[in-house]
Amino acid sequence: MIKRREFCKSSLLAVLAGVAGCSRGISNPTLTATSETLPKELLSALPVPWVFQELNVKTLKESSQILTSSNADLFAIGDGWIPQLEKEFFRPIESPKIYSRLNEHAEQLLESFGQEISIRVVPIGVSPWVMLFRNGQEFSSRAKAGWDVLLDPELKRKLVLPESPRLVMSIADQIGQADGLRQLRQQALTFDDKNGLNWVLSGRARVAILPLYRCFSSLSRDLRLSVFLPESGAPLHWTFLARPNNTKQPFPESWIAQVWSMPLMVKLLARGWIPPINDSELRSAIENVPNSYRQILLSTNAFWDQNWSLPYLPEVEIVRLENIWRQSTP
């Protein structure tokens, strides 16, 4: 039994601790992203007192409102979100050290956004879109060669395609058939790359198209799964950071420097997440990646030569692609 005075004192200390905890929570700088945007290894390296807050967005159409109304200090977003950015709500990154480490492919992608956007976002990682199969041995040789395998009759209504029409069109362009886009859409069970891994694991789908980093680590846990990055190449999925105007926090430069350095960089490469830095910096890290993963990632030179980014599009080109998409409706 404790005395009443001691009890009251303990209670008061508990209340004060709770208030202090709430105060700290409110003042902590916050990184916001959807659950599938960043690898867990990257989030676990967030410096104190930064915290991660999950962003619940069902569709890309919702992203514009979320980005302009959130109280976050930093956003992590995929390249599909870039057209939704309203530059007046975001401040320049102002981190010459980070920009100076970007490779030429990252620099070219930034240039395609135009000056007003390129100074407000910085790419921190890239991953190729791949084919994730469940029990896909019979398709392996064709999947290694190219995307035509997706039109196989055995995969009809067993294919999960990306939510982005532009990505689907980019993949269809690699299929050597005049009506490739319409045929590809006819194969689809659903357009839901966010949950693509779950569709395949559950057996409801046979194959899903999704960024490599979302499924790479699952290969060692489930022997039914196999992943293919076609020799003909694949579109790249980029992840960027953006700073809202209302933040008072400095850009976490040291965190990105850690992400792009050993030993964390090796862990990220083993997930299929590639820092967009110069090949000379990546080479030593890739040598430490397990052989089975390295065979999929290939060498850095081959990776950049065979795969491609989706640059920012002017409005007239967006309208043209929208028309193509409508005309390809099955």
Summary of the structure (lengths in Angstrom):
residues: 330
radius of gyration: 22.2
end to end distance: 75.5
largest distance: 85.0
contacts: 997
relative contact order: 0.16
helix: 49%
strand: 18%
